[in-house]
């Protein structure tokens, strides 16, 4: 069961990651649409949540016991699972802000970060885990 947990969570992650990519594409076509903006932010939140939880399961599978998101990010970076630890800390802080406040300026900033920076970090993790599935 221990072996399967990260793989099962990764399956869910693949699904929400695909939704995030779709939301970004639609946002680029309709940048002023507020519903699309909200969907993009929600897709990011879900992708980020599943990403750090999948990293946690992967670390535990490899004998590294971690619990808190910040600690998981640090260990994932130390173990070369993610390439840019600071980017992931930024994602965590942005996700925390987005979850608790909503104002348009903040949302637009977050969307810019998601499209320009965070997608790259999420893609890198996705690729790393995909290579370990085999």
Secondary structure, DSSP 8 states (H G I E B T S, - for coil): -HHHHHHHHHHHHHHHHHHHHHHHHHHHHSTT-HHHHHHHHHHHHHHHHHHHHHHHHHHHHTT----SHHHHHHHHHHTTSSS-HHHHHHHHHHHHHHHH---HHHHHHHHHHIIIIIHHHHHHHHHHHHHHH-
